[in-house]
Each structure stands twice: as structure tokens, then as C-alpha cells.
């Protein structure tokens, strides 16, 4: 130290301080990333079973379902397939969320499945049935680790005059952010006007 010049001493001090400051900044950035609101991606596909024809032929298909030996006739039945994916950076032992239908649209049956028998999804609270149709359905996924996918089917009765189910709303008491991903059909439509097809994390580029 005795042989160091003032310039060298000042340079050494600035280097130490700068290194410590950079380490603090990096730690802050890493902590913020770990503690960020977790993103949950979801994709929906809407199908129709029964209801009025979209042509001018005047055809109207009526659906009859059987539950507990009781028959129910439905004029407008739609099926919504929902896929939720943990896109965050945390593994969750369980994840609770709910799906809310549009006004006038009621769920009369719901079912879900995980990737295998180690991943379960169950309905909480009120289970929708033809006798007790629900506007909101809550689910719990166990576990919901990074990259896990759960798929749900909702059978909805639509009001008279409605041809297709409206977009659903997802909510959760957990600190998460739901982000909608395009359906396969939407992705193919976008591909028709571009040179790249994006489906989730997969991007296919084809020269034109």
C-alpha cells in the first residue's frame, strides 16, 4: 500500500465500491424476478352442440341429456375447453382459481384432467349439474408446478337467441396474472397472413 499512488488508491476504492453496488443491483433484480406476480397462461376453444343453424334453412337442433335417470332437453348447448399452464418461476403445491361465465350462460357440467395420475384437478364448492346450474365454477389443481398443464371442459346452456358462448373470465385469490394464449385455430388464421406459426413456446418459420 505504501508504494501505491493516490490515483491507484482512488481507482481501487472505486472498483470495490462499484463491484459491491453492482452486486446489490443484481440481487435486487433477481429478488424482484423471483417475487414477481406469477403469470398463468390460458387458452380457450368454444364448440357448439345443438342450437340454431347459421344458414337460412331454419334448422334447429335440440339436445337431450340424461343425468340421474332424469332427461333434460336443451335448445342451446355449448362446450368450452380451457387449458391453463403455469408459466411462472415457482412450483405450487396447489393452485385455486375460478371460471366465471357470461350473464345468462350457466354451466351444467364440468370436468378436468391433469397430465397424469400424479396431477389432480377437483371442483370446489358447488358442483354444476343439470339440476343445479352454476354461473361460477371453482377448481383446485394439485400440484401446479412450472410448465404443468390442466385441461377443463365446461358444458354451458346458452340463452335463447345466443348462437355461441361468450368469453369466460378467470380469477384466483393467489397473486397471479392470467394471460390469454391464442387457440390453435387463431394461430392458424394468423399464420395465413404471416410466415411464422406460433403455438405456445413453439415457433415454426417457413420461407415463402
Secondary structure, 3 states (H helix, E strand, C coil): CCCCCHHHHHHHHHHHHHHHHHHHHHHHHHHHHHCCCEEEEEEEEEEEECEECCCCCCCEECEEEEECCEEEEECCEEEEEEEEEECCCCCECCEEEEEECCCCCEEEEEEEECCCCCCEEEEECCCCCCCCCECEEEEEEECECCCCEEEEEEEEECCCCCCCCCCCEEECCCCEEEEECCCHHHHHHHHHCCCEEEECCEEEECCC
